Amino acid sequence: MTAMATRKKKIAPAPAECPVCHGTGEVSRTVHVGRKRRVAGEQTGLCLNCLGAGVISADD
């Protein structure tokens, strides 16, 4: 019998979590209204760093 060489499978690294939205894909922005620009609340929107994916691609 001949001995067979065992090969270890390479595991791809997990994509890095977006530092801006912390993996959610959304960020909160404060909404200002009126001439004196008073704060009216917050609104959620798409994270522009990861474009809503929640992860940073490997080629960035």
C-alpha positions in Angstrom: 0.0 0.0 0.0 1.2 3.5 -0.8 0.7 6.3 1.6 -1.5 9.1 0.4 -0.6 12.7 1.1 -3.1 14.7 3.0 -3.8 18.2 2.0 -5.2 20.9 4.2 -8.0 22.9 2.8 -7.4 26.6 2.7 -10.1 28.6 4.4 -10.8 32.0 2.9 -10.6 34.8 5.5 -13.9 36.3 6.5 -14.6 39.7 5.1 -14.0 42.6 7.4 -16.9 44.3 9.1 -17.5 47.9 8.0 -16.1 50.2 10.7 -18.7 53.0 10.0 -21.9 51.0 10.3 -20.6 48.1 12.3 -22.0 45.5 9.9 -25.6 46.8 9.8 -25.4 48.6 6.4 -27.3 51.6 7.8 -26.2 54.8 9.5 -28.1 57.5 11.5 -28.0 61.1 10.5 -29.4 64.1 12.4 -32.1 66.0 10.7 -32.1 69.8 11.0 -35.1 72.0 10.2 -36.0 75.7 10.1 -33.9 78.8 9.7 -32.1 78.3 13.0 -31.4 74.7 12.0 -32.9 73.1 15.1 -32.6 69.4 15.6 -35.8 67.5 14.6 -34.7 63.9 15.0 -32.7 61.2 13.3 -33.1 59.4 10.0 -31.4 56.2 8.9 -29.8 55.8 5.5 -27.5 53.6 3.5 -23.9 53.4 4.6 -21.8 55.0 1.9 -18.6 53.3 3.0 -19.9 49.7 2.3 -23.0 50.6 0.2 -25.3 48.8 2.5 -23.5 45.4 2.4 -22.1 45.6 6.0 -18.7 44.3 5.0 -15.7 45.7 3.3 -14.7 43.8 0.1 -11.3 42.3 0.0 -10.0 44.4 -2.9 -10.5 47.8 -1.0 
